[in-house]
Amino acid sequence: MEPVTPVTVVGLDAAGAPPHPALAPALAAAGLVVGAARHLAAVRVPPGAATVALGPLAPAVRQLTAAVAAGVPAVVLASGDPGLFGIVRRLRAAGLPLRVVPAVSSVAAAFARAGLPWDGAAVVTAHGRDPRPALNACRALPLVAVLTAPGAGATELGAGLAGWSRRLVVAEHLGTDAERVREVTPAQAAAETWSDPHVLLSIAPPDPARSDRVEAAPTGGMRWNNQPAAAPAGGWALPEIRYAHRDSMITKSEVRALAVARLHPGLGRLVWDIGAGSGSVGIECALLGAAVLAVEQDVDSGATIRANAAAHAVDVRLVVGRAPAVLTGLPEPDAVFVGGGGTDVLAAVVARRPDRVVLTLAALDRVAPAVGVLRAAGYTVEGSQLSAARLADLPGGSIRLAATNPVVVLTGERP
C-alpha cells in the first residue's frame, strides 16, 4: 500500500519573523497551495501549482481531499499556530492527514508585545461563534486572551466589561507594518473602532500586597491558577462556617449543593445571584468557573459578600439595590438563582430569558405562584423539598438528628 502524503499546514509567524525553514521545500514540491489571500501573497508559489484562496472552507477541503487521494503534495498556509483555534481542527475533522509546522501564534505575540507572562492565561475565541462565552471568561478570570472577530472585538467586549475592574491590551495587525498595541480601559475600548484582525488581552488589576510576581493576583486575593475546569481544591457545598453570615441568613449546604448543580456553572456562563445574602451560592458558582453577579439590597450584606468572595479567592461583581428595579441594564444571564424577592422579581428574571432559573422557597404558599410564573414564561419546572437532619451530640455521648428547615427548590429550564 502506497504511503499517504500528508497535507503540510504551515503557520506564518504572527510576530513578523521570517517563515519557518520547512516552508520553502514544502512549497517547492507542492501541487496545491491553500490559504487566505494575504497569505498567498506573502509567499512564492511555484509555477504550475494550483491555488485556493480561502473563503468558505468546504471547497478547499474537497480539493485537499482530492490532492491527498491523488498523491499530490499540498500546503495550507495559516496564521501563527494553526493548532490554536485554527484550521487544524477543521482539517482533522475532515479526515485529512496532516503535518503541522507551527509559528508564533497571535496570542503569544500579543503577550510578548505587552511584555507579560501568559503561563496562567485562558485563551478563548469569539471568532465565528456567540461572543458571550468569551466575554464571560473575561468577567470571571484574571488573565484571558481573546481571538476576536468583526462584531465581536474590543469594542463589544469592552462594552460588556463595564462594571468589571479590568485593563485591556488590544493588539492590531501583529507582525505587519500597521502593527499597533495599546493598553486601554474597557470604556475606552468600547468607544473606539478597531482594525481586524486583533487580539484582546483582559487583565485583572494586580494586588498591591503581592510583590513576588509581575502580574500578581487581583485585589481581594482572586485566584490566579486560571483553571476553571478543575474542581475547587476546597470542594463545594461548603459548611456554613466557611462563610460569614448574619443571623443564619445563608443557604444551607444541602440546599446549596442542589441549587449549584441545577445552575450548571462553568467557564463561559454568567450567573446572577439575586438576594445573595452571604453570597454563598454565587461564590460556589464562581469556584466552578462561572462569571457571577450578586444582587443584594442590604449594604451590610454587600460588605459580607465582598469579604466572603475575597476569602474564597473569586471575583464576584456586587450590585447593591432592590430587585427587580436594579436588574435593568445588567448583562444578560445564562442562569439565575433567586434567593429572595417575590413573584415580581421572578417575573423580571424570566423576562430576560436565562436558560435556567433556580429558586428556594421556605413558605409553601409561594410555591404555586412561582411555578405559575415560570410555566407562563415557557419554562419546564421541576421541584423538590429538601428536609435535612444533621447529627448532633447529646449528653452522655449519645447522638440525635437535628432537623433543618424544609426548603422547596424549584428549577425552571427553558426548552
C-alpha positions as CSV (number, residue, x, y, z in Angstrom):
1,M,0.0,0.0,0.0
2,E,1.4,3.4,-1.0
3,P,2.1,5.7,2.0
4,V,-0.3,8.6,2.2
5,T,1.2,12.1,1.6
6,P,0.0,14.3,4.4
7,V,-1.1,17.9,3.9
8,T,1.5,20.3,5.3
9,V,0.0,23.1,7.3
10,V,2.4,25.9,7.9
11,G,1.9,28.8,10.2
12,L,3.2,32.2,9.2
13,D,4.7,34.0,12.1
14,A,2.3,36.4,13.8
15,A,5.2,38.3,15.3
16,G,6.6,39.1,11.8
17,A,9.6,36.8,11.9
18,P,10.8,35.1,8.6
19,P,8.9,31.9,7.6
20,H,9.9,28.6,9.1
21,P,12.7,26.9,7.1
22,A,10.3,24.0,6.3
23,L,8.1,26.2,4.3
24,A,10.4,26.6,1.2
25,P,10.9,22.9,0.4
26,A,7.2,22.2,1.1
27,L,6.2,24.9,-1.3
28,A,8.7,23.8,-3.9
29,A,7.1,20.3,-4.0
30,A,3.5,21.5,-3.8
31,G,0.9,20.9,-6.4
32,L,-1.8,22.7,-4.4
33,V,-1.4,25.7,-2.1
34,V,-4.4,26.8,0.0
35,G,-4.5,30.0,2.2
36,A,-6.1,33.3,2.8
37,A,-5.4,35.9,0.0
38,R,-2.9,37.7,2.2
39,H,-1.0,34.5,3.0
40,L,-0.8,33.5,-0.7
41,A,0.5,37.0,-1.5
42,A,3.2,36.7,1.2
43,V,4.9,33.6,-0.2
44,R,6.5,32.4,-3.5
45,V,4.0,29.9,-5.0
46,P,5.8,27.6,-7.5
47,P,4.7,27.8,-11.2
48,G,2.2,25.2,-12.1
49,A,0.8,24.8,-8.5
50,A,-2.9,25.3,-8.1
51,T,-4.0,27.8,-5.5
52,V,-7.2,28.2,-3.5
53,A,-7.9,31.5,-1.7
54,L,-9.8,30.7,1.4
55,G,-13.3,31.9,1.8
56,P,-15.8,29.1,2.7
57,L,-13.7,26.2,3.8
58,A,-15.7,23.4,2.2
59,P,-14.4,23.9,-1.4
60,A,-10.8,23.9,-0.1
61,V,-11.4,20.7,1.8
62,R,-12.7,19.0,-1.3
63,Q,-9.6,20.0,-3.3
64,L,-7.3,18.9,-0.5
65,T,-9.0,15.6,-0.2
66,A,-8.7,15.0,-3.9
67,A,-5.0,16.0,-3.8
68,V,-4.3,13.5,-1.0
69,A,-6.1,10.8,-2.9
70,A,-4.0,11.5,-6.0
71,G,-0.8,11.7,-4.0
72,V,-0.3,15.4,-4.9
73,P,1.6,17.3,-2.2
74,A,-0.5,20.1,-0.7
75,V,0.4,23.0,1.5
76,V,-2.1,25.0,3.7
77,L,-0.9,28.5,4.9
78,A,-2.3,29.8,8.2
79,S,-1.7,32.4,10.8
80,G,0.6,31.7,13.7
81,D,0.0,28.4,15.3
82,P,-2.7,26.8,13.2
83,G,-3.5,24.3,16.0
84,L,-4.6,27.1,18.4
85,F,-8.3,27.8,17.4
86,G,-7.1,27.4,13.8
87,I,-7.6,25.4,10.7
88,V,-6.0,22.2,12.0
89,R,-9.2,21.2,13.9
90,R,-11.4,21.6,10.8
91,L,-9.0,19.7,8.6
92,R,-8.7,16.9,11.1
93,A,-12.4,16.7,11.3
94,A,-12.5,16.2,7.5
95,G,-10.2,13.2,7.9
96,L,-7.2,14.7,6.3
97,P,-3.7,13.5,7.3
98,L,-1.7,16.5,8.5
99,R,1.9,17.6,9.1
100,V,1.8,20.8,11.1
101,V,4.7,23.4,11.2
102,P,3.6,26.0,13.8
103,A,4.9,29.5,14.1
104,V,4.4,32.1,16.9
105,S,0.7,32.5,17.5
106,S,-1.0,35.8,17.6
107,V,-1.8,35.2,21.3
108,A,1.9,34.6,22.1
109,A,2.9,37.6,20.0
110,A,0.3,39.8,21.8
111,F,1.6,38.9,25.3
112,A,5.2,39.4,24.1
113,R,4.4,42.8,22.7
114,A,2.8,43.7,26.0
115,G,5.8,42.3,28.0
116,L,3.6,40.0,30.0
117,P,3.9,36.4,31.1
118,W,1.0,34.2,30.0
119,D,1.5,30.8,31.5
120,G,-1.6,31.3,33.6
121,A,-3.8,32.7,30.8
122,A,-7.0,31.3,29.4
123,V,-7.3,31.5,25.6
124,V,-10.8,31.8,24.2
125,T,-12.2,32.8,20.8
126,A,-15.1,34.9,19.7
127,H,-14.5,34.1,16.0
128,G,-17.4,32.6,14.2
129,R,-19.5,31.9,17.3
130,D,-21.5,33.6,20.1
131,P,-19.1,36.0,21.8
132,R,-20.8,35.8,25.2
133,P,-18.8,32.8,26.5
134,A,-15.6,34.7,25.6
135,L,-16.9,37.8,27.4
136,N,-17.9,35.8,30.4
137,A,-14.5,34.3,30.6
138,C,-13.1,37.8,30.8
139,R,-15.5,38.6,33.5
140,A,-14.6,35.5,35.5
141,L,-10.9,35.1,35.2
142,P,-7.9,37.3,35.8
143,L,-5.9,36.8,32.6
144,V,-7.7,36.0,29.3
145,A,-6.6,36.3,25.6
146,V,-9.5,36.6,23.2
147,L,-9.2,35.9,19.4
148,T,-11.7,38.4,18.1
149,A,-13.8,38.8,15.0
150,P,-15.7,41.6,13.3
151,G,-18.6,42.5,15.5
152,A,-17.1,40.6,18.4
153,G,-14.0,42.6,19.1
154,A,-12.5,45.1,21.6
155,T,-15.4,47.5,21.1
156,E,-18.1,44.9,22.0
157,L,-16.0,43.2,24.7
158,G,-15.1,46.5,26.3
159,A,-18.7,47.5,26.5
160,G,-19.6,44.1,28.1
161,L,-16.9,44.6,30.7
162,A,-18.5,47.7,32.1
163,G,-18.7,47.2,35.9
164,W,-15.8,44.8,36.0
165,S,-12.3,46.0,37.0
166,R,-10.2,45.1,34.1
167,R,-7.5,46.6,31.9
168,L,-7.3,45.7,28.3
169,V,-4.4,45.3,25.8
170,V,-5.5,45.5,22.2
171,A,-3.0,44.2,19.6
172,E,-3.9,45.1,16.0
173,H,-2.2,43.8,12.8
174,L,0.5,41.9,14.6
175,G,3.7,41.3,12.6
176,T,2.8,43.9,9.9
177,D,3.9,47.5,9.2
178,A,0.5,48.5,10.6
179,E,1.0,46.8,14.0
180,R,-0.4,48.8,16.9
181,V,-0.5,47.6,20.6
182,R,-2.4,49.8,23.1
183,E,-3.5,49.5,26.7
184,V,-7.0,50.9,27.4
185,T,-9.8,50.7,29.8
186,P,-13.0,48.8,28.9
187,A,-14.8,52.2,28.4
188,Q,-12.0,53.4,26.1
189,A,-12.1,50.1,24.1
190,A,-15.9,50.4,23.8
191,A,-15.6,54.0,22.4
192,E,-13.2,53.2,19.6
193,T,-13.2,51.3,16.3
194,W,-10.5,48.7,16.0
195,S,-8.9,47.2,12.9
196,D,-9.3,43.5,12.2
197,P,-7.7,41.2,12.9
198,H,-6.8,42.0,16.5
199,V,-6.2,40.1,19.8
200,L,-7.6,41.4,23.1
201,L,-5.9,40.7,26.5
202,S,-8.1,41.1,29.5
203,I,-6.2,41.6,32.7
204,A,-7.5,42.0,36.3
205,P,-5.7,44.6,38.4
206,P,-2.7,43.4,40.4
207,D,-2.8,43.0,44.2
208,P,-0.5,45.7,45.7
209,A,0.1,43.3,48.6
210,R,1.8,40.8,46.3
211,S,5.2,41.9,45.1
212,D,6.5,38.4,44.2
213,R,5.3,38.4,40.6
214,V,5.0,40.8,37.7
215,E,1.2,40.2,37.5
216,A,0.1,39.3,41.0
217,A,-3.4,38.1,41.9
218,P,-6.0,40.8,41.7
219,T,-7.1,42.9,44.6
220,G,-9.1,40.8,47.1
221,G,-7.0,37.6,46.5
222,M,-8.7,36.5,43.3
223,R,-7.2,33.1,42.4
224,W,-4.5,33.1,39.8
225,N,-4.4,29.4,38.8
226,N,-7.0,30.2,36.0
227,Q,-8.1,26.5,35.8
228,P,-11.9,26.8,36.0
229,A,-12.4,23.3,34.7
230,A,-10.7,21.8,37.7
231,A,-12.8,21.2,40.8
232,P,-12.1,23.7,43.5
233,A,-9.5,22.4,45.9
234,G,-11.7,23.0,48.9
235,G,-14.8,21.5,47.3
236,W,-18.2,23.0,47.1
237,A,-21.5,22.8,49.1
238,L,-19.2,24.0,51.9
239,P,-20.4,24.1,55.5
240,E,-21.9,27.4,56.7
241,I,-19.0,28.1,59.0
242,R,-16.9,28.7,55.8
243,Y,-18.9,31.9,55.2
244,A,-19.5,35.0,57.2
245,H,-23.3,35.4,57.5
246,R,-25.8,37.3,59.6
247,D,-28.4,35.5,61.8
248,S,-28.0,32.2,59.9
249,M,-29.2,34.0,56.8
250,I,-27.4,31.7,54.4
251,T,-28.4,28.9,52.0
252,K,-27.7,25.7,53.9
253,S,-25.1,23.4,52.4
254,E,-27.5,20.6,51.5
255,V,-29.7,23.1,49.6
256,R,-26.8,24.8,48.1
257,A,-25.4,21.6,46.6
258,L,-28.6,21.1,44.6
259,A,-29.0,24.7,43.7
260,V,-25.5,25.0,42.3
261,A,-25.9,21.7,40.4
262,R,-29.1,23.0,38.8
263,L,-27.4,26.3,37.8
264,H,-24.8,24.5,35.6
265,P,-22.0,26.9,36.4
266,G,-18.9,26.8,34.3
267,L,-16.5,28.9,32.2
268,G,-18.3,31.0,29.7
269,R,-21.6,31.3,31.7
270,L,-22.8,34.3,33.7
271,V,-24.8,33.5,36.9
272,W,-26.9,36.1,38.7
273,D,-27.3,35.5,42.5
274,I,-30.4,37.6,43.5
275,G,-31.0,38.3,47.2
276,A,-27.4,37.0,47.6
277,G,-27.2,37.4,51.4
278,S,-23.9,35.9,52.3
279,G,-23.1,35.3,48.6
280,S,-22.5,31.5,49.2
281,V,-24.4,30.3,46.1
282,G,-22.7,32.8,43.7
283,I,-19.3,32.2,45.2
284,E,-19.6,28.4,44.7
285,C,-20.6,29.0,41.1
286,A,-17.5,31.2,40.7
287,L,-15.4,28.5,42.2
288,L,-16.6,26.3,39.3
289,G,-15.5,28.9,36.7
290,A,-18.7,31.0,36.1
291,A,-18.8,34.7,36.0
292,V,-21.0,35.9,38.8
293,L,-23.1,39.0,39.5
294,A,-24.5,39.2,43.1
295,V,-27.5,41.4,43.7
296,E,-28.2,42.5,47.3
297,Q,-30.3,45.3,48.6
298,D,-28.7,45.4,52.1
299,V,-25.4,47.4,52.3
300,D,-24.1,45.4,55.2
301,S,-24.7,42.2,53.4
302,G,-22.9,43.6,50.4
303,A,-19.8,44.1,52.6
304,T,-20.2,40.5,53.7
305,I,-20.4,39.2,50.2
306,R,-17.2,41.1,49.3
307,A,-15.4,39.6,52.3
308,N,-16.6,36.1,51.5
309,A,-15.6,36.3,47.9
310,A,-12.1,37.5,48.9
311,A,-11.9,34.7,51.4
312,H,-12.6,32.1,48.7
313,A,-10.4,33.9,46.1
314,V,-13.0,34.5,43.5
315,D,-14.2,37.6,41.6
316,V,-17.9,38.3,42.2
317,R,-19.4,41.6,40.9
318,L,-21.7,43.1,43.5
319,V,-24.7,45.3,42.6
320,V,-26.4,46.9,45.6
321,G,-30.0,47.7,45.1
322,R,-33.5,46.4,45.3
323,A,-34.8,43.9,42.7
324,P,-36.5,44.0,40.3
325,A,-35.7,47.6,39.5
326,V,-31.9,47.2,39.9
327,L,-31.9,44.4,37.3
328,T,-32.5,46.8,34.5
329,G,-29.4,47.2,32.3
330,L,-27.4,44.3,33.9
331,P,-25.7,42.0,31.4
332,E,-27.8,39.0,30.2
333,P,-27.5,36.0,32.5
334,D,-27.2,32.3,31.5
335,A,-28.6,31.2,34.8
336,V,-30.2,32.9,37.8
337,F,-30.5,31.9,41.4
338,V,-33.4,33.7,43.2
339,G,-32.7,33.6,46.9
340,G,-35.0,36.5,47.8
341,G,-37.9,38.5,46.4
342,G,-41.4,37.8,45.3
343,T,-43.1,36.9,42.0
344,D,-42.3,40.4,40.7
345,V,-38.6,39.6,40.9
346,L,-39.2,36.2,39.3
347,A,-41.2,37.8,36.5
348,A,-38.4,40.2,35.8
349,V,-35.9,37.4,35.7
350,V,-37.8,35.2,33.3
351,A,-38.3,38.2,31.0
352,R,-34.6,38.2,30.5
353,R,-34.8,34.6,29.2
354,P,-31.9,32.8,31.0
355,D,-31.8,29.1,30.2
356,R,-32.1,28.2,33.8
357,V,-33.8,29.7,36.9
358,V,-33.4,28.2,40.3
359,L,-35.2,29.4,43.4
360,T,-35.6,28.3,47.0
361,L,-38.8,28.8,49.0
362,A,-39.4,28.1,52.6
363,A,-43.1,29.2,52.5
364,L,-45.4,26.7,50.8
365,D,-47.9,29.3,49.8
366,R,-45.3,30.9,47.5
367,V,-44.6,27.6,45.5
368,A,-47.7,27.6,43.3
369,P,-47.4,31.3,42.2
370,A,-43.7,30.8,41.4
371,V,-44.5,27.7,39.3
372,G,-47.2,29.6,37.5
373,V,-44.8,32.5,36.6
374,L,-42.2,30.0,35.3
375,R,-44.7,28.0,33.2
376,A,-46.3,31.1,31.8
377,A,-42.9,32.2,30.5
378,G,-42.5,28.8,28.8
379,Y,-40.2,27.1,31.3
380,T,-40.4,23.5,32.2
381,V,-40.4,23.2,36.0
382,E,-39.0,20.6,38.4
383,G,-39.3,20.9,42.2
384,S,-38.3,19.0,45.3
385,Q,-38.5,19.5,49.0
386,L,-35.2,19.1,50.9
387,S,-35.6,18.1,54.5
388,A,-32.2,17.5,56.0
389,A,-31.4,16.3,59.5
390,R,-27.9,16.7,60.9
391,L,-26.1,14.8,63.6
392,A,-26.0,16.5,67.0
393,D,-24.4,15.3,70.2
394,L,-26.5,14.5,73.3
395,P,-25.2,14.4,76.9
396,G,-23.7,11.1,77.8
397,G,-22.2,10.5,74.3
398,S,-25.5,9.8,72.5
399,I,-26.3,11.3,69.1
400,R,-29.5,12.7,67.8
401,L,-30.7,14.1,64.5
402,A,-31.4,17.9,64.5
403,A,-33.8,18.9,61.6
404,T,-33.1,21.9,59.5
405,N,-36.0,23.9,58.0
406,P,-37.5,22.1,55.0
407,V,-37.0,24.1,51.7
408,V,-38.6,23.7,48.3
409,V,-36.1,24.0,45.4
410,L,-37.7,24.9,42.0
411,T,-35.8,24.7,38.7
412,G,-37.1,26.3,35.6
413,E,-35.5,25.2,32.3
414,R,-36.1,27.0,29.0
415,P,-36.6,24.4,26.2
